Amino acid sequence: MNPAKERPLSRRSLYGLTPPEIESLVVASGFPKFRASQILDWLYKKNVLSWNEMKNLPKEVRHALASNYSLTVLERCEPGETQGEGTCKYLFRTLDGHFLESVLISSRGESVGQRERETVCVSTQLGCPVKCAFCASGKGDFIRNLAAGEIIEQIVQISAKSDRRITNVVFMGMGEPLENFEEVMKALDILTAQWGFEMGGRKITLSTCGVTDRIYEFVRRTEGRIRLSVSLHSPEDESRSRLVPYNRKYPLRELLAELEKVHRTLKRDITFEYTLIEGVNDSAEDAKKVAQLAKPLRAKINLIPYNPIREIVWKTPSEKQMNLFRETLEKAGVRSTFRKTAGREVDGACGQLRLDRSIRRQATRHKDIR
C-alpha cells in the first residue's frame, strides 16, 4: 500500500487536492460548495501559504477549515539556504520529521531575447529505492513516497521564498517518480489543469531510471504532453547494473523494447540522460554503443558531467574526453547536448544536502545518548 495514502486528510497538504476533494471537505465543514472554487483559486493561482491570505473567505470559514485541515505540511529549514551560480537549494522537513530537498535553477534562454526560465527540481520520495552508485539520494535510507501535496508544495514554497514565478518543473530530485505513480500523476494533473497551475506539458520533464512496466502507461495517460527522460548511464547490462541497480529488475532489452513501443505507437520523443564518469563509461567505444541504442529511437542524449559527492571517489572526465564522447555521438548521427551541472560548489549533487543533515542529526542523537 502507498504509505502516502494511509495518512488522514487533516495531515495532508491541501495543495494535493482536486476540485471534488476540496468541495467535499468544504461541504463536510458545513459551508456552501462555491467556497471550494475560491479556495482552489487561492491555492493554485495565487499560491498562498496562510489561511489568513484568503481574503474573500469569511473568518468563520477560515477558522473552521484551519482547525481541521492543514494548508501546508512542509517546514522550510535553514532560511539562509546555500546558493550557487543560478542555483538555490531548499531543505524541507515533513510532518513525520524527515528531510527532503528541492532545487531552484534560474537560467536564461539559449537564444537572444528568450525569457529567463525558473525551474524547480522536485523530489517525489523520501530517499530513493534505486540507489544509483553515483547518486547521494540513494546513500541514505528509503523511507516512503511523497503525497501529491508534498510534491506540489515544494514548488509553491520555493516560489514564495524566491518571489519568482516558476516557469518549468522537472521531476529529477530524490526518488524514482514512476515508483510513486499515482501521486506523481495527481501532481502532474494539478500542474497542467486549467483549475490548477495551467502549466504547459512541454514545461515539465519526468526522469525515470526505467521502470519498464510504468513507462507506456505514463506516456499514454499524459497523452505525451510531459517530456520523458530516461536515465541510461551505460549501454551494457553488466556495467549499467553496477551503476543503476534497478537494471537487474528492468534490464536494458526490456527497457529498450518499451521505449520502442512508445516511439512507434505513441510517436513521442525520448531523451536519454547519461552521466559521464571518468574511466567508467566515458570512452569512445561507450559512445558508439550508446549511439547504436539511441539511433533507432531517434533519441537525444543529455550528457551530464559527473557531480562528485564525498562518499565516492569517482571523478568528472576531462573536458577533452567529454567533447570526444559527444563528437562520437554526433558523427553517428545522434543528437546530444551537455547539461550544466548546477550547484557543484554547494553540495549540489542530488540528495547531498538531505544526506548531510540526516547524518548530522544522527550524530547529535548518538552524542546525546552517550
N, C-alpha and C positions, 0 to 999 in steps of 0.2 A: 504493500500500500504506500502511496505517496505520503511521506511524513507531513508535507505542507498542507494536506487536506485533513489532517487529524486535529488541527488547531481550531478552536471555536471562532465564530465570526468576529467576536469582540476583540480577539487578539490578532486579527488580520488587518492589514492596511486597507483603507477604503480605496486606495489607488489601484487595487486589483479587482475592483468590482465593475460589472457591466450594468447597463441601464435596468434590466429586470431585477438584478440583485439590489441595486440602490432603491428602486421602487419598493421592493419587498421590505427592506428594513425601515423605510420611511412610513409605510402603511402600518407595519407592525408596531411602530412607535406612536401611532395614533394621529398621524398628520396627513394632509392631502397629498395625493400622488404627484401633483405638479411640483412639489418641493424637490423631487428627485432630479428633475431637469436642471433646477438651479444648482444643486449640489454637483451634478456632472459638469456643469459649466465652470464652477469654481475649481474643481479638481483638474480637469483635462484641458481646459482653455487658459485658465489663469494660474494653475499650479500652486495653489495656496498650501501653506503648511500649518495653519492655525484655524480653528473653528471661528475665531473672532474676526477673521478676514472675510468671512462670508456675510457681507453687509446686508444683503437683501433677505436674509433668513431672520425671522424674529428671534429674540433672545431665548424664548422658551423652547424653540425648536433646536437651536444650537446647544443649549444646556442639556436638553433631554438626550440628544444624539451623542454628545460628548461623554455623558455619563455611562453610556452603554457600548460605544464603538470607538475604536482607535482610528484617528485620521491618518496618523503616521506610525510606523513601528521601528524605524531605523534611527539610531542615535549617531549623529556625526561626531567622530572622535578627532582629536588633535586639530583644532581650528587653524593652526599655522601649518597646514599640510605642505610637504616638500614639493618643490616646483623645479622643473627642468625647462629647457627651451621649448616653449609652446605646450608644455605638459604639466598638468596638476593631478596629483594622486589624492584620492579620498579614501579614508578608512571609516567604516561604519560598524557599529555594534548592534546585533539583533536583540530582540526581546529575550531570547534564551541565552544571551551572553556570549555569542560567538562573533568573530571578526570577519568582515568581508571587505573587499576593496573594489574601487572603480577608478576610471581614469578619464579626464577631460583632455582632449587633444585639439589644440587650435592650429589651424593651418590655412594658408591662402590657396586659392585655386592655382592649378598649374599654368593656366593661360592668363595673359594680361587682362585685367578687367573682371576676372572671375571673383565672386564673392568669397569672403572668408568662411571656412567650414568650422563649426563647433561640434566635435564628435565625442560622444560618451561611449566608452567601452564598459559594458555591464557584465557583472558576474551572474551566473544562473544557479550555482550550487555553492555550498559552504565546503571548500576543499574541492578536490577533483578525483573521481574514481579511475580516470585513465592513467594517471601517474606517468606522464611522458618523462623520459630520463633527463631532459634538458630544461624542465619547467619547474619553477618554485611552487606552483599551485599544487602539485602532487606530492610535495615533500611533507606537508602536514597531513593530519587525519581528514578523511572524508566524513562529513557529519550528516548533511541532509540536503535535499533540494530546497531552493528558494521558492516562495509563493510568487505568483504574478505581481502582487502588490509590492513585494520586496524588490523585484526587478525594476518595476516602473518607478518606484520611489527613489532609486539611485539617480535616475535622470532628473527627477523633479528637484531633489535636494541639491544636486550639482548646479542646476540652472539657477536656483535661488541663491546659492552661495557665491557663484561666479558672476551673477547678474548678466548672464548671456543667454541668448535664445539658442537652444540646441537644434542643429540642423540635420545631424546624422547620428545613427546609433549602430554600434557593432556588438554583436554577441560573441565576444572574444576574450572575456575576462575569465575568472575562475569557473571551472566546471565544464562539463560536456552538455551543451544545450539540448541535444536530442535524447539524452537520458532523463531529462526533465520535460518531456514532450508536451504534455497538456498545459502545464503552467507557462511554458515558453510560448506556446501557440496563443494562449489567452493574452499574454503580454503583447504579442505581435498584433492581435486584434485591436487592443486598446491603442497602440501606436498608430495604426493605419485607419481606424474607423472615423467616420465623419463626426460622431459624438465624442470621439477620443482626441488624440493629438493631430489627426489628419496629416500624418507624415507619409510622403510618397514611399512606396515599397523599394524603389531604387536607392533610397537614402538609408536603407537598413541592410546590414550584412550579417548572416549567421555562419559561424565557423564550426565545423564538426571534424572530429578525428576519423569519422567514417562509420557511424552506427548504421550499418547496411540496411537493417530492417525498418528504418525510420526515414531514410532519405527520400524515397519516392513519395511517401505519404506527406512529408513536409512540403515538397515542391508542389504536389497536387493540391493540398489544402490552401496553400498561399497563392495558388494559380501562377506560380513562377514569378510573383512580383518581388519577393525578397531575394536578394543576392545570396547565392550559396558558395561558400568557400570550404574546401576540403584540405585538411592537414595531411600532406603526403610525407615529406621529410626523408624519404628513401624510396628508390624504385624497386627494391627487392625485399621479399618477405623476411628473410633472416635478419637483415640489418634493421628493417622497419620494426620488427618485433622487439628489438632491443631498445629502439628509440621511443616507439609508441606501443606499449604492451597490449593495447586493445587489438592490435593486428593479429594476435593469436586467436581472438574471438571472431574478428571480422577481417579475414585475410584479403590481400590485395586483389586476388582474382574475383572474389565476390564483390568487393567494393567497386572495382572497375566495371563489372557486369551491371551493377545497379546504376552507375553513372552513365553507362552507355544507354541503358533503358531510359533514363531521364533525358539524355541528349536526343535520342531517336524519337521518343513518343511525345515528350513534352516540349521539345525544341528550346531548352533553356541553356544559358551559358553556365560554364563551370570554371571556377578558379581553383588552382592548387596552391596551397601555402607550402613553402619549402624553406626550412631553417638551415642555413649554411653553417656547418661546424667544421673547423679545421681538422683535416686528416680523418674525418668520419664519413662525410657524404658530399664532399666538395670537389671531387675530381672531374676531369673532362669526361671520363668514362661514365661516371654517375650522371652527368648532364645528358649524355647520349641516350642512356636508358630512360631518363625522365622524359625526354622528347618522344621516345617510342610509345610511352604510355599516354602522353598528353595529346599527340597529334591526331589520333583517330577521333578524339572527343572535341577537337578544336579548343582545347582548354588553354587558359592563360596561366602562367606561373608567376606567383608573387614571391619573390626571393626576399628572405628575411635574414640579415646578419645575426648570428647568434648573440643574444644578450646575456652576458655572463652573470651567474649567481655564485655566491661564495661557497655553496655546498658542492660545486662541481668544478673540475679542473680543466674542462674543455675551453677552447679559445675560438675567437672570431677569426675567420680566414683573412688573409691579406687582401687589400683592395684589388691587387693584380689577379689573385686567384678567383675572387668573386666575379670580376669582369670577364675572365676566361670562361667561367661557368655560363654566364649569361650569353656570351658570344657563341658558345657551342649550341645553346638552345636556339638562338636566332638563326644560325646557319642551317639548323634542321627545320626551320620554318615554324617555330613555336614562339608565340608572343611571351614576353616576360618584362617584369618591372622590379625595381628594388623598393622595398618598403622601408622607410626611415624608421629606425629603432628609437622611439622617443623615451626620454627619461632614463637613459643608461646611467647617468651620473647620480641619480637619486633613488637607487634600488628600484629601477623602473621595470625589472622583469616581473611578469605577471605572477601575482601571489607573494612576491618578496616582502612587501610591507606587512601583509597579514601574517606571514610566517614569522617575521622578526618580532612582532608584537605578541604573538601567541607564545613564542619561546621565552620572551621576556617575562610574560605573566606567569608561565610555569615555573621559571627560575625564582620569581618572587614568592610563589606559593611554597616551594621547597625550602626556601630560606626561612619563611615564617614557621614552617613545621619544625625545622631544626632549632 
